[in-house]
Amino acid sequence: MNKTILITGATSGIGKACAYQFGANENRLIIAGRRNERLLELKKDLEEKFSTEVLILSFDIRDNVQVKEAVASIPKEWKDIDILINNAGLAVGLSKIQDGEVDDWERMIDTNVKGLLYITRAISPNMVARKSGHIINIGSIAGKETYPFGNVYCATKHAVDSLTKAMRIDMVEYGIKVTQIAPGAVETEFSNVRFKGDDAKADSIYVGYEPLHPEDIADAAYYCSNLPAHVNINDMLIMPIAQASSAVWNKE
C-alpha cells in the first residue's frame, strides 16, 4: 500500500469521489461519516473494485466525544495517517441575517468549523510526532467572497480559509503540508441540504451550465498530495468555466 488516507464526509459528493480517486491508486482508506449504511456500501465497492483496504469510522463530527472515541478506535497498524482530508461540511438555509434560523447557523458552525477542528486536533499530533503528513481542507469560493444570503455559511468557510493558514504556520517546523482546495459550484447533495430536501430548487442551481463534478475536486486533491516532498500547494481556487465569481455566471 502507498499511503493511509482519512476522509471525512465520505458518504457522498467530494468525499466519496476522493475515496475512489485515492483507492484506485493503491492507498488504504479510512472513510468517515454519519451514515453507516452508506459507509458499508462504499467499503464493499472500493474493496471489490480496487482490492484496497478500507476502514470505517461512523460518527458525528460535530460531537467532540464521538470524534475522540472514533480516532481512539483506529487499530494500531492504521494509526499513522499520512493524509487527512477535511471534507465534511454543509450549508443550511439561504436567508438574510435578520431572518436566519439559529439552528441552521449552529449546524453549519458545528460541522464546518468545530468539526474540522475536532478531527484535526485528534489526528495532527501524530503527524507532528512523525514529522510527516498532509492536511487537505476542502474550503469554498464562499471563503474568498461573501455573497447575498450566504452570511453564516460564508463566515464558516472564511474560518476554514483562516484556519488553513494558521495550521500551516503552526506546523511548518514539523514538515507538515497544509492545503486548501476551494471550489465554486460543484454538483453534489450540497444544494439539496441547503434547501432542506427541496429537490426542484436544488436542481435549478445547476441549470444552464456545466458545474464542477466531485471527481474534479478529487483529482485536485490527489494532485496536491503527490507532489515532491519540498512542494506544497497552499491554496487552490477551482471554478467551473461558466462561473467568474460567487455571483457572476454565464448561463444559457
N, C-alpha and C positions, 0 to 999 in steps of 0.2 A: 504494500500500500504506500501511497505517496504522503498525504497529509491527513490530519484529523480536523474536520470542519464541524463547527456547531452553528446551526442556522435557526434563528428564532422566527416565529410566524411562518413555519414551513408547510402549513397545510394548504396554502393557496398562493396564487399570484407570483410575485417576485421570489419569495422564499422557496416555493415549490420549484420554480424554474431553476433557482440556484442549486437545489438538491440534485436535479437531473444533470445540470452542467458539470458540477463537481463530481458527482457519482460516475458519470461517463468517462471521467479522466483519472480513474484508479485512486480516488480518495475515499476514505471511510467517513461516514456521516453520522452526526448526532442531530436528529431532527426534532425540533421542539415546537409545541403549540398546545392549545387548549382542547382541540377536537381529536380525541384519542382514536376514534374510528378512522378518521382521515389519515392520521399518522400510520396506523396499521396498514391501510391500503397502500400508502405511499412506500412504506418499508418493503412490502411484498413486491411491488412493481419494480422498485430500484434494485432489489436483490436479484430478481429474475432477469432484468434487462442487462445489468452490468456486473453481476457477481461481486458486488461490493458489500462491505459490512455496514449495517445500519443499526443504530441505537436510538430508541425512542425516549424522549422526556416529555411527559404530558403534565403541564402545569399552567397556571395563570400568571403571566409575567408581571401583573400588577400587584401581586402578593409577594412581598419580600421573603416571608417564611417559606412559601412554596418554592421560590427560586433557590433559596439556600438548601432546602431539602432535596430538590431535584439535582442540583450540582453535586451535593454530597453523595448522592446515589450512583454517580458515574463510576463504573468499575476502574480499578487502579490502572489497568492497561489502556484505558481511554482518557486518563486524566490530562495528559499533555496535549492540550488543544492548540493546534497551530493557527487556526483562523476562526475568529468569532464574527459571524455576520449578523449584525443587529438590524434585523429586517422588520420585526413586529411593530406595527403602527397602524393608525387609522384616523379617519376624520368622521365626525358625527355631527350632523346638522349643518345648516348654512343660513345664518341669520345675523342681523346687526347685533352689536354687543348689548344694546339695551333690551333686546328681545331673546337673548340667548338662554338656553336651558343649562342650569348649573350641573345637572347630572351628565350632560354631554361634555361640558368642559372638563369635569373631573375624570371622565373616561379617557379623554384624549391626553390629558396631563399624566394620568397614572400609567398609561400604556406607552406613549411616545417619549416621555421624559424619564419618569421614575422607573419604568420597566427597563429601559435601556441602561439606566444607572445601576439597577439591582444586578442585572446579569453581568454587566461589565465589572462591577465590584467583586462578583463571585469568581470570575474567570481570570481577570487580569493579573492577580498576584502570582499565579503560577507562571504566566508568561514572563513577568518581571524576574522571578527567581531563575528562570531558564535563560533569560536574556534573548528571548526568541518569541515571535508571534506577530500576528497581524489582526487588527480590528477594523472591520469594514462596516461603517454606519450608513444605512440607507436613509438619506435625507429627502429633500424635495425642493423644487423651484419655490415652494412656499416658505422655505427657509432663506431664500435670497430676496424675495419680494413679498409685499403684503397686498392681498387683493380684496375687493369688496366681499363682505360677508364671511371672510375666512379668518377673522380676528384670532381666536384662540388656537385653531389649528396652525395658522401661520406662526404664532408665538411658540408653539411646541417645536416646530421644525426649525425656527431660528435658534431655539435652545440646542437642538441637535447639531446645528452648524457650529455654534459656540463651543459646545462640549467636545466636538471632534477636534477643534483646535487646541482646547485645553488638555485633552488626552495626549495629543501629540507632544505638547510641551512637557507634560508630566513624565512621559515615558521615553522621551528621546534618548536619555542617557543609558537606557537599557536595550536599545536597538529594536524597540517595538514599532512596527509600522502602523500608522493610523490613516485611514482613507474615508472620505465621504463621497458617496455617489448620490447625486441629487437629480432625480428625473422630473421631467414635465409630465404630461398626461400619459399614463400607462393604463391600458385596458385590463383591469382586474376586477375583483369584488369591491374595490375601493369606493366607487360611486354607489353601489348597492348598499353598503354600510352607511355612507354619508346620508343617503336619502331613506335610510331605515326600511329597506325592503321594497321601495317603490321602483320596481324594475324598469318601468317605462321611462321614468325620469332619469334613472341611472343610464339607461341605454342611449338616451338622447345626447348625453355628454360626448359620445364618440361618433356622432353622425357628421358626415360631410368631409371627413379627412381620415387619414390612417394614423391612429395613435401609436405610441410605443407599445411593444409587446413585452411581457415579463422576461422572455428569453433575451431581449436586447440588453436588459439590465444585468441579467445573469452573465452574459458574455463579458460585459464590462467588469463585473466583479472578478470573474476568472482571469481576465487580462491583468487587472491590478495585482492579483495575488501571485502571479507567475513572472514577475519582472526580476531582474538581477537583485542580489541582496542589497546593493548600495542604492537602489532606485525605489522611491515611493511616490505614488500618485496621492497628493494631499487632498485634492478636491476635483470632482468631475461632474459637470452640469450637462445633462443629456436631454435633448428635446426632440419631439417629432418635427419634421421639416415644416409642417404647417403651423407650428406654434412658435412665435417670436418672443413671447414673454408670457407671464401668467394670465394676461387678459387680452393678448393680441393674437388673432388666429387668421388663417386663410382657409375658410371652409367653403365647400361647393354649395 
